Amino acid sequence: MKIFLDTANLESIRKFNDMGLLDGITTNPSLMSKEGGNPKDVMAEIAKIIKGDVSLEVLSTEYSGMMDEGRNLRNYGDNVVVKVPMT
């Protein structure tokens, strides 16, 4: 079993990561907006903190935009997994 925390809250991520409880993080644009700050900075920090998978979601609803965003998200780290919304 793997445990993923679904948040963009850096304090919570650090807390649970320091406890050794996390296998990864999953987040999305809605969670990012709740936390405020620059989403690019938050995504970069999450990818640095977490050694496991970091799931980041694209915003675009069109194929070419999704592909471009996905490539950009992947640049945050080798541990980034790109999520594509289906709704």
C-alpha positions in Angstrom: 0.0 0.0 0.0 1.2 3.5 -0.8 0.0 6.7 1.0 -0.4 9.9 -0.9 -1.4 13.2 0.7 -3.9 15.2 -1.5 -2.9 18.8 -0.8 -0.8 21.8 -1.8 -0.2 22.9 1.8 3.6 23.0 2.3 3.3 22.9 6.1 1.3 19.7 6.0 3.5 18.2 3.4 6.6 18.8 5.4 5.0 17.6 8.6 3.8 14.2 7.2 6.9 13.8 5.1 9.1 14.3 8.2 7.0 11.6 9.9 8.0 9.2 7.1 4.3 8.5 6.3 4.2 9.7 2.7 4.9 7.9 -0.5 3.9 10.9 -2.6 1.7 13.9 -3.1 -1.2 14.5 -5.4 -2.5 18.0 -6.0 -4.6 20.0 -8.5 -5.2 23.6 -9.5 -8.1 24.0 -7.0 -5.9 22.9 -4.1 -3.1 25.2 -5.3 -5.4 28.2 -5.4 -6.6 27.6 -1.8 -3.0 27.9 -0.6 -2.3 31.2 -2.3 1.2 32.2 -3.4 2.8 31.5 -6.7 1.7 28.0 -7.9 5.1 27.5 -9.8 7.0 28.1 -6.5 4.7 25.8 -4.6 5.0 23.0 -7.2 8.8 23.4 -7.3 9.0 23.2 -3.5 6.7 20.1 -3.3 8.9 18.3 -5.8 12.0 19.2 -3.7 10.5 18.0 -0.4 9.0 14.7 -1.6 11.2 12.0 -2.9 8.3 9.9 -4.2 5.8 10.7 -6.8 4.4 14.2 -7.1 1.2 14.3 -9.1 0.6 17.7 -10.8 -2.4 18.4 -13.0 -2.7 20.4 -16.2 -5.2 23.2 -16.6 -5.8 23.1 -20.4 -8.8 21.2 -21.8 -7.3 20.9 -25.3 -4.8 18.3 -26.4 -2.0 20.6 -27.5 -2.3 22.7 -24.4 -2.3 19.6 -22.2 0.8 18.3 -23.9 2.6 21.6 -23.6 1.6 22.0 -19.9 2.5 18.4 -19.2 6.0 18.9 -20.6 6.4 22.0 -18.5 5.2 20.3 -15.3 7.6 17.5 -15.9 10.5 20.0 -15.6 9.8 20.3 -11.9 11.5 17.0 -11.2 12.0 13.4 -12.2 9.4 12.5 -9.5 6.6 14.4 -11.2 3.6 12.5 -12.6 1.4 14.6 -14.9 -2.4 14.3 -14.3 -4.9 15.0 -17.1 -8.5 15.8 -16.1 -11.2 13.9 -17.9 -14.1 16.3 -17.0 
